[in-house]
Amino acid sequence: VPSGVTLLPNLRDNPGEEANSEEFARELAHGFDIFVNEAFSVSHREHASIVGVPKILPSYAGLRFIEEFEKLSRAFNPTHPFLLLLGGAKIETKLPLVEKFSKIADTIFVGGAMAVKAAELGLQENYGVMFPTGDLAALDANEETLRLLRAKIIEARFIVWNGPLGKYEAGYTKYTNELAQALAEAPGEVIVGGGDTLAAI
């Protein structure tokens, strides 16, 4: 470790992190002069290291944070057709995206483990969401779904993708990886985010 650098263990191991404890935030800030946030992907979380420390120290967005913010902000004024692809399991974090982008995206696809819940919530009727074909509870997508998505990808001029199409962590990676390949060959601009999504890339 270079001189003057302090490495901390995983902050989530401390109960004060997710509880947004003021005491833990003060402990984190102790001995430092400024706070620079480069953790764009977790900045929606109300944790001590994200929202507690900036109340104590002068705080700034980091260069990578700003770059991610600027690139993703383009999704609010995209080139059309705009295709939004959402997968994974966390419907509670993706539902606001569906609601927000229903007025912006030309097509919204919802797959992965959250497809069943999304269907139960009536997203197809309320927002015109596109779902995988076949059994929504399947552990992976299927050839027909990929065929439909490839057609949308070829037409799209702007694409945002977040989340796998199957239970990626359990080894159901085939169609997520095929989607990644189709997006790599897409003629339009593509923005990708998310842990398992990046693993597929």
N, C-alpha and C positions, 0 to 999 in steps of 0.2 A: 504494500500500500504506500503510495507516495506520501511524503511528508506533508502534513497539514490536511490530509484527507481522513475522514472518519467514516467507516462502513458500519451500518446498523443491521441487526438481524431483521428478518421478515416482521414488519410492524404489525401485521394482522395477528401475530402470536400474542400480542399484548391486548387484553380486553379493552383497554382505554382507546385503542385505535378506532374500532368500529363503533364504540359508544360515543365517540367524539368528546372524550374527556378533556376538560380544560387543563387538568393537572398533567395529563400525559402530553398535551400540546406544549405546555410550558417546559416539560422535561426535554422534549424534542428540540425546542427553540434555544434552550440554554447553551450559551457559549458561542452562538452564531450571530452574525450581523444582518444578514438578509436571507430571504427565502425565494428560490427560483423553482417554479413548477414546470417540470418536463413530463409529468405523468398525465398526458391528455386523456388516455384511455380509461383512467379511473377518476377523472375530475368531476364526474357526476355524483360521486359518493360523498356523503356527509361524514367523512372520517377526520380524525384529529390531524393527521398529516396533510390533509387537503384543505380543510376549512378552518381548523383550529390554529395552526401555526401562522397563517397570514393575518390573524387578528393580533398577533404578538410582534411579528417582525415586518419590516418593510418588504413587500412581496412583488414579484414580477413573473410574467409568463416567459418561459424559456424559448429559445429560437426554434426548436423542433415543435414545441406546443403551438407557437404562432403559425408555423408552416402547415401543421395538420389542420388547424382552425381555418386558415385561409383556403386550403384545398377543399375541405369538406363544405365550406360555406358556398362553394360554387353549386352545390346541389340545390340551393334555394332559388337559383336562377339558371337552370340547366339548358343545354341544347336538347331539343326534342327530336325523336322520341326518347324519353327518359324511363329506364327500367330499374326498379328497386327490387333487389333480391334479399329476402330475409330468411335465415334458417336458425338452427339452434334450438335451445330449450326454454329460454327466458322470455316468455310472452309478456311478462310485466314490464320489461325494459324495451321491448319492440313495439308494443301496442301504441305508445305515444308517437312512434315513427310512422306507423300506418295511418294514424289520425292526421298527423301533420302533412305527410306526403301524398295523401289521397287527393289533395288539391293541386299537387305539383307534378307527380309522376304519371306517366301514361299507362304504365303497368306496374302493379305491385304483386310480387310472388311471395307467398309464405309457405315454407316447408320445414323439414326437420321435425324434432320432437314437439314443437309448439303448434304444428298444423292442426292437430285434433282440437286443442283448446281454442285456437283462432276460429275454427269452423263453428264450434259451440257458441262463440261470442257473436256469430253472425257477420264476420268481417266480409264475407263474399257479398251478402245482401247489402250491407251498409256502405262498403267501400269498394266493391268490385274486385276484391282480392282474388288472385289466381292461386290455386292449390295444386299439389302433386296429383297425378292421376292414380287411380287404384286406392288401396287401403292407406288412409292417412296415418294410421298407427304403425305402419311398417317401419322396420329399423333402418331402411334406406329408401331412396327414391327408386325410379325404374327407367327403362329405356324410353318409354313413351313420354315421361316427364322431361327427360333430357332432350328429346327431339323437339318438344314444344318450346323449351327454353332456348335451344340453339337458334330456332327461328326468330324468337324475340331478340336474342343477342345480335344477330346479323342485322336486324332492322334498327336497333337502338344506336343513338349517337352519344348517349351518356348513361353510364351504368354504375350503380352503387351496390356492392355485395357485402353482406355481413352474416356469418353463421353457416354451419354445415347443413347438408341436405339429409344426413343420416346420423345415427348414433356414433359419431366419429371416434369418441374416446374408447368405444368398445370394438373398434376395428371395422365398422361399416363405413368405409372410406371411398368405395368405388365411384359413386355418382358425384360426390363432392369433388373428387379429383378430376373427374371428367368435366364438371362444370368449370373448374379452375382452368383446364386446358382450353375449353371453348372461349372463356373470357380472355385468355392470353392471345387468342387469335381474333378477337373482336375488332371490327373496324372502328368502333367508337371509343370514347374515353372511358376508362374503367377506374373506379376507386374501390379499394378492398380494405376491410378492417375486421378485427376479431382474432382471438387466439387460434382456434381450430382452423379458421379460414386462412390465416397466414401460414399455418402448418401445411395446409394443402398446397399453397402457392410454392 
